[in-house]
Amino acid sequence: MEEAVRLYRVAASCFGTVGAHQGGRLVLSLFFKALLGVQRIFHFDTLTDVGFALLTGGHRCLSRRTLGGLVRAVSTRAVNKFHRLTQPVVSATQHLAVSIDEHVVARFTRKFLIPKGFHTIRNKKMRAEKLFFSFDTATRTLLNLIVTPGNGRLAPVASKMLGAVRARCRTSCLLRAVLDAGAAQSHRELLEVADHDPNQVLLVRAPRRKAYLERWKALPEELFTAHDEPGRYKGAPAKRIHVAQTTTPLRAEKGAPVREVRTLVVREEKRRGKDRWHALFVFRDNATEALTLLQEFRARQHHEQAYRILLHDAFVDTVPSGYNKKSRNPDRPGFRKNAITLYAWLAGLAVNALTAFSTSLPARFKWAHPRTLRRWWFNFPADLYLTDRALFVVLHPRWFRSWWQQQVEQLNAKKLRLPWMDDRLVLYSLAPPRSQSSAPPSAPSPVPSGVWC
């Protein structure tokens, strides 16, 4: 709730062109839509939950037409200001591990000619738009967002995002960036990213090209060191990998000097079929052990998991289109970043809020999936009592009452007020337990959805 109050106040100061309260309701509606799992904007026409209406700033939910109109009515300058003011704080002092990757949103329009991008799930180039998020692999937090048409490239965007991250942390802080193979498609762009900041370590997955594979397979066997790693799942047999260190010559352009880049080559043994080869380019780090660098690069898998959550639980692929549908020239419709940036960024903030909430729960729920959090911690009854000065929320949790008792005391001590409800004070309490048994069940029993639709 604190995050919602903060977003409302920032939105009221940024979206004055549509009205402070309407701008705040817009942000609250999109934020709680992603947080609670409302799939599409048109579902707002059938939302009848009073609690959800109060959360989004009114006695009734916004209609789909009002909400859709507000999303496109806010200006790009206002959205950029809102995005800048709501970015998470970077608290790292010594080193910061950042992963930067793209998420491709497919577009199926035939009327408008928009740039194509490679969609990895569909394994083809198609008309699309791209969302580039930077991600703190230590805290599992989305830090920044840049939206581009489908022809956006990872390396140039990474240079901009790393510059923005550097501006938010100390100059002495060592920035360790992790990039996928898309950043190594062009040697010139890759070297520009590597030379962007002298106090920066860059780990880039090498593309699996034929020439690279032949070079890796030609390495002498004595260069490889064998390691055993945990299997794919709990109780699975160990996985054997062989790691070798070599260098790869990279040239920015013809006639430019060749740079020898440290390269870690990994051969993963397969129980069936051929062994799997992959490699890492390492810039400005010649001291760290190879296995440690591999484990650091694999932490970007948390970034991929965040994209999976954005797609299937925050429904980020339902973002409004960036191309201008009112363009008179369908062959050159232009690109407007206001609606798509606001929608996607609020989905990212909702994922950050769920991640932060999971860290405050009992140990078994740390880093839990959003659907698990909704099932165990969100979907239970509550009574609302509204007075002229306060909103009383009486919770009926089914289990973990001791944790809820501590949480209620902490929330009431903060004396949180809701600016969209005439600055009313929010007070929480627990309803008396229905039975004396405090042992939680093995799994939550079927309950109605938290948002009636």
C-alpha positions as CSV (number, residue, x, y, z in Angstrom):
1,M,0.0,0.0,0.0
2,E,2.9,2.4,0.7
3,E,4.1,1.8,-2.9
4,A,0.6,2.6,-4.2
5,V,0.5,5.9,-2.2
6,R,3.9,6.9,-3.5
7,L,2.9,6.2,-7.1
8,Y,-0.4,8.1,-6.7
9,R,1.4,11.2,-5.5
10,V,4.1,11.1,-8.2
11,A,1.4,10.6,-10.9
12,A,-0.6,13.5,-9.5
13,S,2.4,15.8,-9.9
14,C,3.3,14.5,-13.4
15,F,-0.1,14.0,-15.2
16,G,-1.6,17.4,-14.6
17,T,-2.9,17.6,-18.2
18,V,-5.5,14.9,-17.5
19,G,-6.1,16.1,-14.0
20,A,-4.2,15.1,-10.8
21,H,-6.8,12.7,-9.5
22,Q,-7.5,11.1,-12.9
23,G,-3.8,10.7,-13.4
24,G,-3.5,9.0,-10.0
25,R,-6.5,6.7,-10.7
26,L,-4.9,5.8,-14.0
27,V,-1.7,4.7,-12.3
28,L,-3.5,2.9,-9.5
29,S,-5.7,1.0,-11.9
30,L,-2.8,-0.2,-14.0
31,F,-0.6,-1.0,-11.0
32,F,-3.2,-3.1,-9.2
33,K,-4.3,-4.7,-12.5
34,A,-0.8,-6.2,-12.8
35,L,-0.5,-6.9,-9.1
36,L,-3.7,-8.8,-8.7
37,G,-3.7,-10.4,-12.1
38,V,-6.5,-8.7,-14.1
39,Q,-5.8,-9.8,-17.6
40,R,-7.0,-7.2,-19.9
41,I,-8.3,-3.6,-19.8
42,F,-11.7,-4.6,-21.2
43,H,-12.3,-6.6,-18.0
44,F,-12.7,-3.3,-16.1
45,D,-16.2,-3.1,-17.5
46,T,-17.2,-6.1,-15.5
47,L,-15.3,-5.5,-12.3
48,T,-17.7,-5.2,-9.4
49,D,-15.4,-5.6,-6.4
50,V,-15.8,-2.6,-4.0
51,G,-12.4,-3.2,-2.5
52,F,-10.7,-3.0,-5.9
53,A,-12.6,0.2,-6.6
54,L,-11.3,1.8,-3.4
55,L,-7.8,0.6,-4.2
56,T,-7.9,2.4,-7.5
57,G,-9.2,5.7,-6.2
58,G,-13.0,5.7,-6.4
59,H,-16.2,4.0,-5.4
60,R,-16.4,2.4,-8.8
61,C,-13.7,1.0,-11.1
62,L,-12.9,3.0,-14.2
63,S,-14.5,1.8,-17.4
64,R,-12.5,0.4,-20.2
65,R,-13.1,3.4,-22.4
66,T,-12.0,5.9,-19.7
67,L,-9.0,3.9,-18.7
68,G,-7.9,3.3,-22.3
69,G,-8.4,7.0,-23.1
70,L,-6.3,8.1,-20.1
71,V,-3.5,5.8,-21.0
72,R,-3.1,7.4,-24.4
73,A,-3.9,10.9,-23.3
74,V,-0.9,11.4,-21.1
75,S,2.1,13.0,-22.9
76,T,5.4,11.3,-23.5
77,R,7.2,14.0,-21.6
78,A,5.0,13.4,-18.5
79,V,5.5,9.6,-18.8
80,N,9.2,10.0,-19.0
81,K,9.1,12.2,-15.9
82,F,7.0,9.6,-14.0
83,H,9.4,6.9,-15.1
84,R,12.4,8.8,-13.9
85,L,10.9,9.6,-10.5
86,T,9.6,6.1,-9.8
87,Q,12.8,4.1,-10.5
88,P,14.0,2.0,-7.6
89,V,16.9,3.2,-5.5
90,V,20.2,1.7,-6.3
91,S,21.8,0.9,-2.9
92,A,25.0,-0.9,-4.0
93,T,28.2,0.7,-2.7
94,Q,31.0,-1.6,-3.9
95,H,29.7,-3.4,-6.9
96,L,26.4,-3.7,-8.8
97,A,25.5,-6.7,-10.9
98,V,23.1,-5.7,-13.7
99,S,21.5,-7.8,-16.5
100,I,20.1,-6.1,-19.6
101,D,17.9,-8.0,-22.0
102,E,15.0,-7.5,-24.3
103,H,11.4,-8.7,-24.4
104,V,9.7,-8.8,-27.8
105,V,6.0,-8.0,-28.0
106,A,4.6,-9.4,-31.2
107,R,2.2,-7.3,-33.3
108,F,-0.1,-8.8,-35.9
109,T,-1.3,-5.7,-37.7
110,R,-1.5,-5.8,-41.5
111,K,-2.6,-2.2,-42.0
112,F,0.5,-0.5,-40.6
113,L,4.1,-1.2,-41.7
114,I,6.2,-1.3,-38.6
115,P,9.8,-2.6,-38.1
116,K,10.3,-6.3,-37.5
117,G,12.2,-8.0,-34.7
118,F,13.2,-11.5,-34.0
119,H,10.7,-13.3,-31.7
120,T,12.5,-16.1,-29.9
121,I,9.4,-18.1,-28.9
122,R,8.0,-18.0,-32.5
123,N,11.5,-18.4,-33.9
124,K,11.1,-15.9,-36.7
125,K,11.3,-12.2,-37.5
126,M,7.9,-10.5,-37.3
127,R,6.4,-7.0,-36.7
128,A,7.0,-6.3,-33.1
129,E,8.0,-3.8,-30.4
130,K,10.7,-4.3,-27.8
131,L,10.9,-3.7,-24.1
132,F,14.4,-3.4,-22.7
133,F,14.6,-3.8,-18.9
134,S,17.7,-3.5,-16.7
135,F,17.7,-5.9,-13.8
136,D,19.6,-6.1,-10.5
137,T,20.5,-9.8,-10.2
138,A,21.2,-9.5,-6.4
139,T,17.9,-8.0,-5.3
140,R,15.9,-9.3,-8.3
141,T,14.6,-5.9,-9.1
142,L,13.8,-4.3,-12.4
143,L,15.7,-1.0,-12.5
144,N,14.9,0.8,-15.8
145,L,13.0,0.5,-19.1
146,I,13.5,1.6,-22.6
147,V,10.9,1.0,-25.3
148,T,11.9,0.8,-29.0
149,P,10.4,-0.4,-32.3
150,G,11.1,-3.9,-33.4
151,N,14.4,-3.1,-35.0
152,G,16.0,-1.9,-31.7
153,R,19.4,-3.5,-31.0
154,L,20.6,-4.7,-27.6
155,A,24.1,-3.2,-27.6
156,P,23.2,0.5,-28.3
157,V,20.3,0.3,-25.8
158,A,22.6,-1.3,-23.2
159,S,25.0,1.7,-23.5
160,K,22.2,4.1,-22.7
161,M,20.9,2.0,-19.8
162,L,24.3,1.4,-18.2
163,G,24.9,5.2,-18.4
164,A,21.6,5.8,-16.6
165,V,22.4,3.1,-13.9
166,R,25.9,4.6,-13.5
167,A,24.3,8.0,-12.8
168,R,22.3,6.6,-10.0
169,C,25.2,4.8,-8.1
170,R,28.5,6.0,-6.7
171,T,31.4,6.7,-9.1
172,S,33.6,4.2,-7.2
173,C,31.0,1.5,-7.5
174,L,32.1,-1.3,-9.8
175,L,29.4,-2.0,-12.4
176,R,29.3,-5.6,-13.6
177,A,27.0,-6.0,-16.6
178,V,25.6,-9.2,-18.1
179,L,24.4,-9.3,-21.7
180,D,22.9,-12.0,-23.9
181,A,24.3,-13.0,-27.3
182,G,22.2,-10.3,-29.0
183,A,24.8,-7.7,-27.9
184,A,27.6,-9.6,-29.8
185,Q,26.0,-9.6,-33.2
186,S,28.1,-6.6,-34.2
187,H,31.7,-6.4,-33.0
188,R,31.7,-2.6,-33.3
189,E,28.6,-2.2,-31.1
190,L,30.0,-4.7,-28.6
191,L,33.3,-2.9,-28.3
192,E,31.5,0.4,-27.9
193,V,29.6,-1.0,-24.9
194,A,32.7,-2.4,-23.4
195,D,34.6,1.0,-23.7
196,H,31.6,3.0,-22.5
197,D,32.8,3.0,-18.8
198,P,36.3,2.2,-17.6
199,N,34.9,1.1,-14.2
200,Q,32.8,-1.6,-15.7
201,V,33.1,-5.3,-16.2
202,L,31.1,-6.8,-19.0
203,L,30.1,-10.5,-19.5
204,V,28.6,-11.3,-22.9
205,R,27.5,-14.6,-24.2
206,A,29.2,-15.3,-27.5
207,P,26.9,-16.2,-30.4
208,R,27.1,-19.8,-31.4
209,R,28.4,-19.2,-35.0
210,K,30.0,-21.9,-37.1
211,A,33.4,-20.2,-37.1
212,Y,33.3,-19.8,-33.3
213,L,32.3,-23.5,-32.9
214,E,35.2,-24.7,-35.1
215,R,37.6,-22.5,-33.1
216,W,36.3,-23.9,-29.7
217,K,36.4,-27.5,-30.8
218,A,40.0,-27.1,-32.0
219,L,41.2,-26.2,-28.5
220,P,43.6,-28.8,-27.0
221,E,42.0,-31.1,-24.4
222,E,44.5,-30.2,-21.8
223,L,43.2,-26.7,-21.6
224,F,39.8,-27.9,-20.3
225,T,39.1,-28.3,-16.6
226,A,36.3,-30.6,-15.5
227,H,33.7,-29.5,-12.9
228,D,30.6,-31.1,-11.5
229,E,27.5,-28.9,-11.1
230,P,24.1,-29.6,-9.6
231,G,21.5,-31.2,-12.0
232,R,18.5,-29.6,-13.5
233,Y,16.2,-30.3,-10.6
234,K,16.4,-31.4,-6.9
235,G,17.8,-34.9,-6.7
236,A,19.0,-35.0,-10.3
237,P,22.5,-36.4,-11.1
238,A,25.3,-34.0,-11.3
239,K,26.1,-32.3,-14.6
240,R,29.7,-32.5,-15.9
241,I,31.1,-29.4,-17.7
242,H,34.6,-28.7,-19.1
243,V,35.9,-25.1,-19.0
244,A,38.8,-23.6,-20.9
245,Q,40.2,-20.1,-21.1
246,T,41.4,-18.6,-24.4
247,T,41.2,-15.3,-26.3
248,T,39.1,-14.2,-29.2
249,P,40.3,-11.5,-31.7
250,L,37.6,-8.8,-32.2
251,R,37.9,-5.9,-34.6
252,A,35.5,-2.9,-34.6
253,E,35.9,-2.4,-38.4
254,K,38.2,-3.1,-41.3
255,G,41.6,-1.5,-40.7
256,A,41.1,-1.1,-37.0
257,P,43.5,-2.8,-34.5
258,V,42.5,-6.3,-33.3
259,R,41.6,-6.7,-29.6
260,E,42.2,-10.0,-27.9
261,V,39.2,-10.6,-25.5
262,R,39.3,-13.1,-22.7
263,T,36.9,-16.0,-23.6
264,L,35.6,-18.8,-21.4
265,V,34.7,-21.8,-23.5
266,V,32.3,-24.3,-21.9
267,R,31.6,-27.8,-23.1
268,E,28.6,-29.4,-21.4
269,E,28.5,-33.2,-21.5
270,K,25.2,-34.7,-22.7
271,R,24.0,-38.1,-21.7
272,R,22.5,-38.5,-25.2
273,G,23.5,-36.8,-28.4
274,K,26.2,-34.2,-29.0
275,D,27.9,-32.1,-26.3
276,R,26.7,-28.5,-26.0
277,W,29.1,-25.7,-26.5
278,H,28.8,-22.1,-25.3
279,A,31.3,-19.3,-24.4
280,L,31.5,-16.0,-22.7
281,F,33.4,-12.8,-23.6
282,V,34.9,-11.2,-20.6
283,F,35.9,-7.5,-20.6
284,R,38.0,-5.9,-17.9
285,D,38.3,-8.9,-15.6
286,N,41.3,-11.1,-15.9
287,A,41.5,-12.1,-12.2
288,T,38.2,-13.8,-11.3
289,E,38.1,-17.6,-11.7
290,A,36.3,-19.0,-14.7
291,L,33.7,-20.9,-12.7
292,T,32.8,-17.9,-10.6
293,L,32.2,-15.8,-13.8
294,L,30.0,-18.6,-15.2
295,Q,27.9,-18.6,-12.0
296,E,27.7,-14.8,-12.2
297,F,26.5,-14.9,-15.8
298,R,23.9,-17.6,-14.9
299,A,22.3,-15.2,-12.4
300,R,20.7,-13.5,-15.4
301,Q,18.3,-16.4,-15.4
302,H,16.4,-14.5,-12.7
303,H,16.0,-11.8,-15.3
304,E,14.5,-14.3,-17.7
305,Q,12.2,-15.5,-14.9
306,A,11.1,-11.9,-14.3
307,Y,10.1,-11.7,-18.0
308,R,8.2,-14.9,-17.7
309,I,6.3,-13.4,-14.7
310,L,5.7,-10.1,-16.6
311,L,4.3,-12.1,-19.6
312,H,2.1,-14.7,-17.8
313,D,1.2,-13.0,-14.5
314,A,1.4,-9.2,-15.1
315,F,0.2,-9.6,-18.8
316,V,2.8,-7.2,-20.2
317,D,2.1,-8.4,-23.7
318,T,-1.3,-6.6,-23.6
319,V,0.5,-3.2,-23.7
320,P,-1.0,-0.6,-26.0
321,S,0.7,-0.4,-29.4
322,G,3.4,2.1,-29.9
323,Y,2.7,2.9,-33.5
324,N,0.2,5.7,-34.2
325,K,-3.1,4.2,-35.3
326,K,-4.4,7.6,-36.4
327,S,-1.5,8.1,-38.9
328,R,-2.7,9.0,-42.4
329,N,0.3,7.1,-43.9
330,P,0.1,3.5,-42.8
331,D,3.5,2.9,-44.3
332,R,5.1,5.3,-41.9
333,P,2.9,5.4,-38.8
334,G,5.5,6.8,-36.5
335,F,6.2,5.6,-32.9
336,R,4.7,7.0,-29.7
337,K,6.2,5.8,-26.5
338,N,3.8,7.3,-23.9
339,A,1.2,4.5,-23.5
340,I,3.4,1.5,-24.0
341,T,6.1,2.9,-21.6
342,L,3.6,3.7,-18.9
343,Y,1.8,0.4,-19.1
344,A,4.9,-1.7,-19.2
345,W,6.7,0.2,-16.5
346,L,3.8,-0.1,-14.1
347,A,3.7,-3.9,-14.8
348,G,7.4,-3.9,-13.9
349,L,6.8,-2.0,-10.7
350,A,4.1,-4.4,-9.7
351,V,6.5,-7.3,-10.2
352,N,9.0,-5.5,-8.0
353,A,6.4,-5.0,-5.3
354,L,5.5,-8.7,-5.3
355,T,9.2,-9.6,-5.1
356,A,9.7,-7.2,-2.1
357,F,6.6,-8.5,-0.4
358,S,7.8,-12.1,-0.7
359,T,11.0,-11.3,1.1
360,S,9.0,-10.2,4.2
361,L,7.1,-13.5,4.4
362,P,8.1,-16.7,6.1
363,A,11.2,-18.4,4.6
364,R,9.2,-20.9,2.6
365,F,7.6,-18.1,0.6
366,K,10.7,-16.1,-0.2
367,W,10.9,-15.4,-4.0
368,A,7.6,-17.2,-4.3
369,H,5.6,-17.1,-7.6
370,P,3.0,-14.3,-7.9
371,R,0.2,-16.9,-8.2
372,T,1.4,-18.5,-5.0
373,L,1.4,-15.2,-3.3
374,R,-2.1,-14.4,-4.5
375,R,-3.4,-17.8,-3.5
376,W,-1.9,-17.8,0.0
377,W,-1.7,-14.1,1.0
378,F,-4.1,-12.1,-1.1
379,N,-7.3,-14.1,-1.7
380,F,-9.1,-14.1,1.6
381,P,-12.1,-12.2,2.9
382,A,-11.9,-8.7,4.5
383,D,-14.5,-6.3,5.9
384,L,-14.3,-2.6,5.1
385,Y,-15.7,0.2,7.3
386,L,-15.5,3.7,5.9
387,T,-15.9,6.8,8.1
388,D,-15.2,10.5,7.6
389,R,-11.7,10.2,8.9
390,A,-10.5,6.6,8.5
391,L,-10.9,3.4,6.5
392,F,-11.0,0.3,8.8
393,V,-9.9,-3.0,7.2
394,V,-10.8,-6.1,9.2
395,L,-8.8,-9.1,7.8
396,H,-9.9,-12.7,7.9
397,P,-6.7,-14.7,7.3
398,R,-7.0,-18.4,7.2
399,W,-3.5,-19.2,8.4
400,F,-0.3,-17.6,9.7
401,R,-2.2,-15.4,12.1
402,S,0.9,-14.7,14.2
403,W,2.6,-13.2,11.1
404,W,-0.4,-11.2,10.3
405,Q,-0.6,-9.9,13.9
406,Q,2.9,-8.5,13.6
407,Q,2.2,-7.1,10.2
408,V,-0.9,-5.3,11.4
409,E,1.0,-3.7,14.2
410,Q,3.7,-2.5,11.9
411,L,1.2,-1.1,9.4
412,N,-0.8,0.7,12.0
413,A,2.4,2.2,13.4
414,K,3.1,3.8,10.1
415,K,-0.2,5.8,10.1
416,L,-0.6,5.6,6.4
417,R,-3.1,7.9,4.8
418,L,-4.7,7.6,1.4
419,P,-4.6,10.8,-0.7
420,W,-7.2,9.6,-3.1
421,M,-9.7,9.1,-0.2
422,D,-9.6,12.6,1.2
423,D,-6.4,11.7,3.2
424,R,-8.2,9.2,5.3
425,L,-6.2,7.1,7.8
426,V,-6.0,3.3,7.1
427,L,-6.2,1.1,10.1
428,Y,-6.0,-2.7,10.1
429,S,-7.2,-5.4,12.5
430,L,-7.7,-9.1,12.6
431,A,-11.0,-10.8,13.0
432,P,-11.4,-13.4,15.8
433,P,-10.3,-16.8,14.6
434,R,-13.1,-19.2,13.7
435,S,-11.3,-22.2,15.4
436,Q,-8.5,-22.6,17.9
437,S,-6.4,-24.6,15.5
438,S,-3.5,-22.5,14.2
439,A,-1.7,-25.1,12.1
440,P,-1.8,-24.1,8.4
441,P,-3.2,-26.5,5.8
442,S,-0.9,-28.2,3.4
443,A,-2.5,-26.2,0.5
444,P,-4.9,-23.3,0.3
445,S,-8.5,-24.4,-0.1
446,P,-10.5,-23.1,-3.1
447,V,-11.6,-19.5,-2.5
448,P,-13.2,-17.0,-4.8
449,S,-11.0,-14.8,-6.8
450,G,-9.7,-11.6,-5.1
451,V,-11.2,-9.4,-7.8
452,W,-14.8,-10.2,-8.9
453,C,-15.2,-10.0,-12.7
